[in-house]
Amino acid sequence: MKVGFVAIVGRTSVGKSTLVNKLVGSRVSIVARSSNTTRNVIKGIINGSDHQIILQDTPGLHKSSNEMGTRLNDVALATVSDYPDLILLVVDAYSGIGSGDIKLAKLLPKDTVVVLNKTDKLNGSQIASQLLTATEKLGFLDKAEFIPISSRNGYNLERLRDLLIQRMPEGQRFYEEDLTTDLPDEFMVAEIIREQVLKVLKQDVPQHVACRVLQYDPPFYRCEIVVDKDSQKPIILGKNGSRLGEIRRSASYKIGKGTVLDLHVKVDKTWSSYPERYGYLEF
């Protein structure tokens, strides 16, 4: 049986979490347009009769302007240095290879698999051109394989999955065959709520929003949404609680039929200095 760990790394907003969800076949990582949406190493488990592949979705690497950003970068790089069986470097095929991609690639093994995502935004000749450019700019990865894909429409994902299976060593399953992630259910509920906060508010509130489940009694969940500025609380609430209501409805739908959410908004001006209190940077 082929079994192993695959670390998925890349800059922010290149589509790592969407790729993990598509390969696993279910939602294990939240997805939003905001940068640094992923705050933990999220494991997504691909199961087959003759294989089990544990994908490790890491925080996007970026130029950090605060302590939490620095720690997110550290978490991603620590995953790379923890001897995974394979590393996928995900880059944005639409915007092309940038200096950040090159800097990261220089830290990776020569046999890294370079995944050019977001090809759904390009035509055939543009994909070929970006593939050629990537092989030239990342030529120092002289044993690398380059695969253009689209996590959005599924282009080449089957080829990528087959490659992952091929590159895994022989072994025994680490997880039960029916598991798609090892994350606690409470954390997943909190992440779904945070995802909907980011989608409903868009750029009105920075991504420094935390969510935590205070009472877990399915289908009832009492949760808090945490911001670090007094001025952000009324933005999340909205006029007469309209925005909080929209967040509650959309999150309840995502969590499942019959879900009852009791949401509260809290201000904790120092939470990002102690993210472990809210379940971040722990997994």
Order of alpha helices (4+ residues) and beta strands (2+ residues): beta-alpha-beta-beta-alpha-beta-alpha-beta-alpha-beta-alpha-alpha-beta-beta-alpha-alpha-beta
